[in-house]
Amino acid sequence: VLGISTALVLIGLLFKKSTKPVELSKKFMRLVSLFSLAGLILTGAFTYQLRPTGVPTPHHPDSKLITAGIWTIHFGLDNDMWASEDRMISLIKDLELDVVGLLETDSQRIVMGNRDLTSKLAHDLNMYADFGPGPNKHTWGCVLLSKFPIVNSTHYLLPSPVGELAPAIHATLRTYDDTLVDVFVFHSGQEEDVEDRRLQTAALAKLMGSSDRPTFLLSYLVTEPLKGNYNTHVSDISGMHDIDPSDDDRWCEYILYKNIKRSGYARVARGSITDTELQVGKFQVLNDEELVEAGSSIYNTDWTNEQENDDLKFPDKFRGDGENDHFYHVLSDPRY
């Protein structure tokens, strides 16, 4: 817009110096001035909308809390094929997510409107962004958004000799007291490709097992709890534990963790935004001494539906009928 306005001004100046009648030159210059003013206003408005919104900060630093979610967003299109990023932003804000893995994000193609979902979400949520394997990698796409600085990130396309390439992100975040926490975001192959999923599972388990830092996985695994490939993801090879082994009504989305204290788990209905729910886990970062003191208790599978610490609670607005068609479902209430 600014370039066009500048060009019009230059053309106007040329006309002004020409031998054309003075009145024509004045009218043209007035038109050029109006276009230039409109161009400058539009440029200013767009610049203001895209301005930095501050340094990302976690929601509850006093409790050293990381609230993490996994959501398969169906390319940012809702069930009626309307763009859904604004409604996604609203829900992510309401749930106070510090870290979120988004799957099926490959929208930067003509058929998907060539939309940059990641930049839009990162800007409006004031989060750091990792785009994951790009649209040119023949994947469904995956993205990591974080309130914590991403100090390192490695992208993978896991083995897929039969079907689509399965994208994965292995990122390291600098969290409380400079404690490094590893995050994996992963979209497995579909159920039709059994060998793909077996190979991908083995590769991801090995990657997760390579880290001895506090770690959590935000993923789409396509497996039943406690069966098949689940027992490779949750194993001595990976060192990972299920956020809730008693939740037996899962198929795609899973949250796994190790060396970090689990404090909450919830499942939130999608409304009409996409075809998959938003799963959320709450974790507290422990230092080395606290980890040793806590021992295996961080993998305790006992749950309660009550939480006295407001920092660690999920929002009450999603209890019962919830808000905007989003509510705690399957588990009815969050678990702590």
Buried (B, 14 or more C-beta within 10 A) or exposed (E): BBEEBEEBBEEBEEBBEEEEEEEEBEEBBEEBBEBBEEBEEEBEEEEEEEEEEEEBEBBBEEBBBBBBBBBBBBBBBBEEEEBBBEBBBBBBEBBBBBBBBBBBBBBBEEEBBEBEBBEBBBBBBBBBBBBBBEBEEEBBBBBBBBBBEBEEBEBBBBBBEBBBBBBBBBBBBBBBEEBBBBBBBBBBBBEEBBEBBBBBBBBBBEBBBEBEBBBBBBBBBBBEBEEBBBEBBBBEBBBBBBBBEEBEEBEBBBBBBBBBBBBBBBBBBBBEBBBBBBBBBBBBBBEEEEBEEBEEEBBEEEBEEEBEEEBBBBBEEBBEEBBBEBBBBEBEBBBB
